[in-house]
Amino acid sequence: MEINSRTFKNPEVEYVSSDELKRNVFQYKLAYFAFKVTLFITLFQGVALAIVRTNEPFYRFLLTREFMSWFGIDYKIKGTEANDIRKNLVV
């Protein structure tokens, strides 16, 4: 019914030729295939970006800290005491 309605003809009243029906089915399948390809590309871009971003130092730090917090492990960066204002404050 959907394929016939794409020809703007009522199949109960007007005749739809088999060639016209085959052409519409082919166009429908082609459009559905194009939709699947573009959906895959769209979703894969997010995965590819996530893989690339895990190589950045700050993003890796955030992921590591979050992952360790799931298990209750305190994640401390080595060498942070030199930059700690509370410990190096001269009064």
KEKE-3310 file (N, C-alpha, C; in steps of 0.2 Angstrom, whole numbers, plus 5000, padded with zeros to 4 digits):
npx = (5004:5010:5020:5012:5005:5015:5015:5005:4993:4977:4977:4965:4957:4964:4975:4991:5005:5016:5030:5031:5028:5039:5049:5047:5048:5062:5067:5063:5070:5083:5084:5082:5094:5103:5100:5104:5118:5122:5118:5126:5139:5137:5136:5148:5157:5157:5162:5175:5180:5180:5190:5201:5202:5205:5219:5223:5231:5225:5211:5213:5218:5206:5197:5204:5204:5190:5186:5194:5187:5176:5179:5182:5195:5208:5214:5229:5240:5257:5269:5262:5263:5272:5265:5255:5246:5242:5251:5263:5262:5268:5269)
npy = (4994:5006:5008:5009:5021:5030:5033:5041:5036:5029:5012:5004:5010:5015:5009:5002:5000:4986:4989:5002:5000:4992:5001:5010:5002:4999:5012:5015:5005:5009:5021:5017:5010:5020:5028:5019:5018:5032:5033:5024:5030:5042:5037:5030:5041:5047:5036:5035:5048:5047:5037:5044:5054:5048:5048:5060:5069:5076:5072:5058:5058:5062:5051:5041:5045:5045:5031:5025:5030:5023:5011:5016:5020:5032:5043:5050:5062:5061:5071:5083:5089:5100:5110:5113:5124:5125:5118:5124:5138:5152:5160)
npz = (5000:5004:4994:4983:4986:4984:4971:4970:4966:4968:4972:4972:4963:4952:4939:4942:4934:4932:4929:4934:4948:4951:4949:4959:4970:4969:4970:4983:4990:4987:4994:5007:5009:5007:5018:5029:5027:5029:5042:5048:5046:5053:5066:5067:5067:5080:5087:5082:5085:5099:5101:5096:5105:5117:5117:5120:5133:5144:5143:5144:5158:5164:5161:5167:5181:5183:5180:5191:5202:5202:5208:5220:5222:5226:5215:5212:5206:5201:5207:5210:5222:5222:5215:5224:5232:5245:5253:5250:5254:5260:5275)
capx = (5000:5014:5023:5007:5003:5020:5014:4999:4987:4974:4977:4959:4953:4968:4979:4998:5009:5022:5036:5030:5029:5046:5054:5046:5052:5069:5069:5062:5076:5089:5083:5083:5101:5107:5099:5108:5125:5123:5117:5132:5144:5136:5137:5155:5161:5157:5167:5182:5182:5181:5196:5206:5202:5209:5226:5225:5233:5220:5206:5215:5217:5199:5195:5207:5201:5183:5186:5196:5183:5171:5181:5184:5203:5210:5219:5233:5245:5263:5272:5257:5264:5276:5260:5250:5246:5241:5257:5269:5260:5273:5265)
capy = (5000:5012:5009:5012:5028:5035:5035:5046:5033:5024:5006:5002:5014:5016:5004:5004:4995:4982:4993:5008:4997:4989:5007:5013:4997:5000:5019:5014:5001:5013:5026:5014:5008:5027:5029:5014:5020:5038:5032:5021:5035:5046:5034:5029:5047:5047:5031:5037:5054:5045:5034:5049:5059:5045:5049:5067:5068:5078:5067:5051:5059:5062:5044:5036:5047:5043:5024:5023:5032:5018:5006:5019:5021:5039:5044:5056:5063:5061:5078:5088:5093:5106:5115:5113:5131:5125:5116:5129:5144:5155:5164)
capz = (5000:5004:4988:4978:4987:4982:4964:4970:4963:4973:4969:4972:4958:4946:4938:4943:4930:4936:4929:4939:4954:4952:4949:4965:4975:4968:4973:4991:4993:4987:4999:5013:5009:5008:5025:5033:5026:5032:5049:5050:5046:5058:5072:5068:5068:5087:5090:5080:5089:5106:5101:5095:5111:5122:5116:5123:5140:5149:5142:5147:5165:5166:5160:5172:5187:5183:5181:5197:5207:5202:5213:5227:5223:5226:5210:5214:5201:5204:5206:5211:5228:5220:5213:5229:5236:5253:5256:5248:5256:5264:5279)
cpx = (5004:5018:5018:5005:5009:5019:5008:4993:4984:4973:4970:4955:4957:4973:4987:5002:5014:5028:5036:5031:5036:5051:5053:5049:5059:5071:5068:5068:5083:5089:5085:5091:5105:5106:5103:5115:5126:5122:5123:5138:5143:5138:5145:5160:5162:5162:5174:5184:5184:5188:5202:5207:5206:5216:5228:5226:5228:5213:5207:5215:5210:5196:5197:5204:5194:5183:5189:5191:5177:5172:5183:5192:5204:5215:5223:5239:5252:5266:5267:5259:5268:5271:5255:5250:5246:5247:5263:5267:5265:5269:5270)
cpy = (5006:5013:5012:5019:5033:5037:5040:5043:5029:5017:5002:5004:5014:5010:5006:4998:4992:4986:4999:5005:4995:4995:5010:5008:4998:5007:5018:5010:5005:5018:5023:5012:5015:5029:5025:5017:5027:5037:5028:5026:5040:5043:5032:5035:5048:5042:5033:5043:5052:5041:5039:5053:5055:5046:5056:5066:5070:5073:5060:5052:5059:5055:5040:5038:5044:5035:5022:5025:5027:5013:5009:5020:5029:5039:5050:5056:5064:5068:5084:5092:5100:5111:5116:5120:5130:5122:5120:5136:5147:5161:5168)
cpz = (5000:4997:4983:4979:4985:4975:4964:4966:4969:4969:4968:4966:4951:4945:4939:4939:4934:4935:4934:4946:4956:4952:4956:4971:4975:4972:4981:4994:4993:4992:5006:5014:5010:5016:5030:5032:5030:5040:5052:5051:5051:5065:5073:5069:5076:5090:5088:5084:5096:5106:5100:5101:5116:5122:5119:5131:5145:5149:5145:5155:5167:5166:5166:5179:5188:5184:5188:5203:5207:5207:5219:5228:5222:5221:5211:5208:5204:5202:5207:5218:5227:5218:5218:5233:5243:5256:5255:5250:5261:5268:5283)
residu = (MET:GLU:ILE:ASN:SER:ARG:THR:PHE:LYS:ASN:PRO:GLU:VAL:GLU:TYR:VAL:SER:SER:ASP:GLU:LEU:LYS:ARG:ASN:VAL:PHE:GLN:TYR:LYS:LEU:ALA:TYR:PHE:ALA:PHE:LYS:VAL:THR:LEU:PHE:ILE:THR:LEU:PHE:GLN:GLY:VAL:ALA:LEU:ALA:ILE:VAL:ARG:THR:ASN:GLU:PRO:PHE:TYR:ARG:PHE:LEU:LEU:THR:ARG:GLU:PHE:MET:SER:TRP:PHE:GLY:ILE:ASP:TYR:LYS:ILE:LYS:GLY:THR:GLU:ALA:ASN:ASP:ILE:ARG:LYS:ASN:LEU:VAL:VAL)
# end
